[in-house]
Amino acid sequence: MEADKTADALPATAAPADPAMQKRGRRMLWLVLLVCASPLLASYFTYYVLKPEKRNNYGALVDQRAHPVPAGLGTTTLDGRPQALAGFKGKWVMLMTAPGACAEACRKQLFTMRQLRLMQGKEMDRIERVWLITDRAPLETLVIREFDGTHMLRADPAAVQGWLPVDAGTGTDDHIYLIDPLGHLMMRFPRDPEPRKVYKDIYKLLKASSVG
């Protein structure tokens, strides 16, 4: 009798999880992730494997695994508010770097990114422009107004240098980079690029993908 009371006082233990149900749940999770990523995967396959119209890409492909966005990038808006690049996920991002003084080459790149976006016509809203400012120098009001719509973010210069790959004899300020809608660095365009060729690379990616 006393043993029965003791047994009644013990909390009931949960039934062991069904291994088959756990396995099925994991399979469903991977299936959902695959469905979500499939448009972008299809765009890469179409662009780099099928190569529509037999054209090769102009920009250099970047190994995403070797160049993940660093945790210490420390990007902030001009008024000091934190704004991570992850906030642009879902959009294609054209990215450049330059100090705040923004000499002629910097302004030329800002102009090129603006024009490349406009050239995409009705698809341009799928693209964001980001300028990583690699020092604390103040920006000219004229530059801010002229390139309104470009996200101007201050970033840690050492982290930027360690993240972005460059061509031989160049620096990060010489290139325009492309980040895909999943937040992966995927392409680097050469110094003084031919805008028409850059436009074609971006156009083909937008055409092949429904992401963004």
C-alpha positions as CSV (number, residue, x, y, z in Angstrom):
1,M,0.0,0.0,0.0
2,E,2.8,2.4,1.0
3,A,4.6,1.5,-2.3
4,D,1.5,2.4,-4.3
5,K,1.4,5.8,-2.6
6,T,5.0,6.4,-3.4
7,A,4.5,5.5,-7.0
8,D,1.5,7.8,-7.2
9,A,3.7,10.7,-5.9
10,L,6.4,10.3,-8.6
11,P,5.9,12.7,-11.6
12,A,4.9,11.1,-14.8
13,T,7.8,10.8,-17.3
14,A,7.3,12.0,-20.9
15,A,7.1,9.3,-23.5
16,P,10.3,8.9,-25.4
17,A,10.4,10.7,-28.8
18,D,9.6,8.6,-31.8
19,P,12.9,8.3,-33.8
20,A,10.9,8.0,-37.0
21,M,9.0,11.2,-36.3
22,Q,12.2,13.1,-35.5
23,K,13.8,11.9,-38.7
24,R,10.7,12.9,-40.7
25,G,10.7,16.3,-39.0
26,R,14.3,16.9,-40.0
27,R,13.6,15.8,-43.5
28,M,10.7,18.3,-43.7
29,L,12.9,21.1,-42.4
30,W,15.6,20.5,-45.0
31,L,12.9,20.4,-47.7
32,V,11.5,23.8,-46.6
33,L,15.1,25.3,-46.7
34,L,15.7,23.8,-50.1
35,V,12.4,25.2,-51.5
36,C,13.3,28.7,-50.1
37,A,16.8,28.7,-51.6
38,S,15.9,27.0,-54.9
39,P,15.3,30.2,-56.9
40,L,18.8,31.5,-56.1
41,L,20.4,28.1,-56.7
42,A,18.6,27.9,-60.0
43,S,19.9,31.3,-61.0
44,Y,23.5,30.2,-60.2
45,F,23.1,27.0,-62.2
46,T,21.6,28.9,-65.2
47,Y,24.1,31.6,-65.1
48,Y,27.3,29.7,-64.5
49,V,26.6,26.2,-65.8
50,L,24.1,26.6,-68.7
51,K,25.5,30.0,-69.6
52,P,22.6,31.4,-71.6
53,E,23.6,32.9,-74.9
54,K,27.0,31.3,-74.5
55,R,28.3,34.4,-72.6
56,N,30.9,34.2,-69.8
57,N,30.7,36.4,-66.7
58,Y,32.7,39.6,-66.7
59,G,33.1,39.9,-63.0
60,A,35.3,37.5,-61.0
61,L,33.5,34.9,-58.9
62,V,34.3,35.0,-55.2
63,D,34.5,31.8,-53.0
64,Q,31.8,32.6,-50.5
65,R,33.3,30.1,-48.0
66,A,36.6,31.9,-48.0
67,H,35.1,35.4,-47.6
68,P,32.1,35.4,-45.2
69,V,30.9,38.7,-43.9
70,P,33.1,39.3,-40.8
71,A,31.3,39.6,-37.4
72,G,33.6,42.6,-36.5
73,L,32.7,44.7,-39.5
74,G,31.0,47.2,-37.1
75,T,28.9,49.0,-39.8
76,T,27.0,52.1,-38.6
77,T,25.0,54.8,-40.3
78,L,26.5,58.3,-40.5
79,D,24.7,59.3,-37.3
80,G,26.3,56.3,-35.4
81,R,23.4,53.8,-35.4
82,P,24.3,50.1,-36.0
83,Q,23.3,48.8,-39.3
84,A,24.5,45.4,-40.3
85,L,24.8,44.2,-43.9
86,A,22.5,41.4,-43.0
87,G,19.8,43.9,-43.0
88,F,19.9,44.0,-46.8
89,K,19.2,40.2,-47.2
90,G,16.6,39.6,-49.9
91,K,18.2,42.2,-52.2
92,W,21.2,42.2,-54.5
93,V,23.8,44.6,-53.1
94,M,26.4,46.5,-55.1
95,L,29.1,47.5,-52.6
96,M,32.2,49.8,-52.7
97,T,34.7,51.1,-50.2
98,A,36.4,54.5,-49.9
99,P,37.4,57.0,-47.3
100,G,35.1,59.8,-46.3
101,A,37.0,62.5,-48.4
102,C,35.6,60.7,-51.5
103,A,38.1,61.8,-54.2
104,E,37.3,61.7,-57.9
105,A,37.6,57.9,-58.2
106,C,35.2,57.4,-55.3
107,R,32.6,59.7,-56.9
108,K,33.0,57.9,-60.2
109,Q,32.2,54.6,-58.5
110,L,29.2,56.1,-56.7
111,F,28.0,57.4,-60.1
112,T,28.7,54.0,-61.8
113,M,26.7,52.1,-59.2
114,R,23.8,54.5,-59.5
115,Q,23.7,54.2,-63.3
116,L,24.0,50.4,-63.2
117,R,21.0,50.3,-61.0
118,L,19.0,52.6,-63.2
119,M,19.9,50.6,-66.2
120,Q,18.1,47.6,-64.8
121,G,14.8,49.4,-65.4
122,K,11.8,47.8,-63.6
123,E,14.1,45.4,-61.8
124,M,16.2,48.2,-60.2
125,D,14.3,48.0,-56.9
126,R,15.8,44.6,-56.3
127,I,19.2,46.2,-56.0
128,E,20.7,48.2,-53.1
129,R,23.9,50.3,-53.2
130,V,26.2,50.4,-50.2
131,W,29.3,52.5,-49.6
132,L,31.6,51.3,-46.8
133,I,33.4,54.4,-45.4
134,T,36.7,53.3,-44.1
135,D,37.6,56.2,-41.8
136,R,36.0,58.8,-39.6
137,A,36.4,61.8,-42.0
138,P,33.2,63.8,-42.5
139,L,31.3,63.6,-45.8
140,E,30.6,66.6,-48.0
141,T,26.9,67.5,-48.0
142,L,27.0,67.7,-51.8
143,V,28.2,64.1,-52.0
144,I,25.4,62.9,-49.7
145,R,22.8,64.8,-51.7
146,E,24.1,63.8,-55.1
147,F,24.1,60.1,-54.3
148,D,21.0,60.0,-52.2
149,G,19.7,56.4,-52.0
150,T,23.2,54.9,-51.5
151,H,23.5,53.5,-48.0
152,M,26.6,55.2,-46.6
153,L,28.0,53.1,-43.7
154,R,31.1,53.5,-41.7
155,A,33.0,50.3,-41.2
156,D,36.2,49.0,-39.5
157,P,38.9,49.4,-42.1
158,A,40.9,46.4,-40.9
159,A,37.9,44.2,-41.1
160,V,37.0,45.5,-44.6
161,Q,40.6,44.8,-45.8
162,G,40.6,41.3,-44.4
163,W,37.2,40.5,-45.9
164,L,37.2,41.8,-49.5
165,P,39.4,40.1,-52.1
166,V,41.3,42.2,-54.6
167,D,43.0,41.9,-58.0
168,A,46.8,42.0,-58.0
169,G,48.1,45.5,-57.7
170,T,44.8,46.9,-56.5
171,G,43.0,47.7,-53.2
172,T,39.4,47.3,-52.1
173,D,38.7,50.9,-53.1
174,D,39.3,49.9,-56.8
175,H,36.5,47.5,-57.0
176,I,32.7,47.2,-57.0
177,Y,31.5,44.0,-55.3
178,L,28.2,42.1,-55.6
179,I,26.4,40.4,-52.7
180,D,23.6,38.0,-53.4
181,P,20.2,38.0,-51.7
182,L,21.3,35.4,-49.1
183,G,24.0,37.8,-47.9
184,H,27.0,36.1,-49.6
185,L,29.8,38.0,-51.3
186,M,29.8,36.5,-54.8
187,M,31.4,38.7,-57.4
188,R,34.2,41.3,-57.8
189,F,34.3,43.7,-60.8
190,P,37.7,44.9,-62.1
191,R,39.2,48.4,-61.6
192,D,37.7,50.9,-64.0
193,P,35.0,48.4,-65.2
194,E,33.1,48.6,-68.4
195,P,29.6,49.6,-67.2
196,R,27.9,47.8,-70.1
197,K,29.6,44.5,-69.2
198,V,28.8,44.9,-65.5
199,Y,25.2,45.6,-66.4
200,K,25.0,42.4,-68.4
201,D,26.3,40.3,-65.5
202,I,23.7,41.8,-63.1
203,Y,21.0,41.6,-65.7
204,K,21.5,37.9,-66.2
205,L,21.5,37.2,-62.5
206,L,18.3,39.2,-62.0
207,K,16.7,37.4,-64.9
208,A,17.7,34.0,-63.8
209,S,16.5,34.5,-60.2
210,S,13.2,35.4,-58.6
211,V,14.8,36.2,-55.3
212,G,14.8,39.8,-54.1
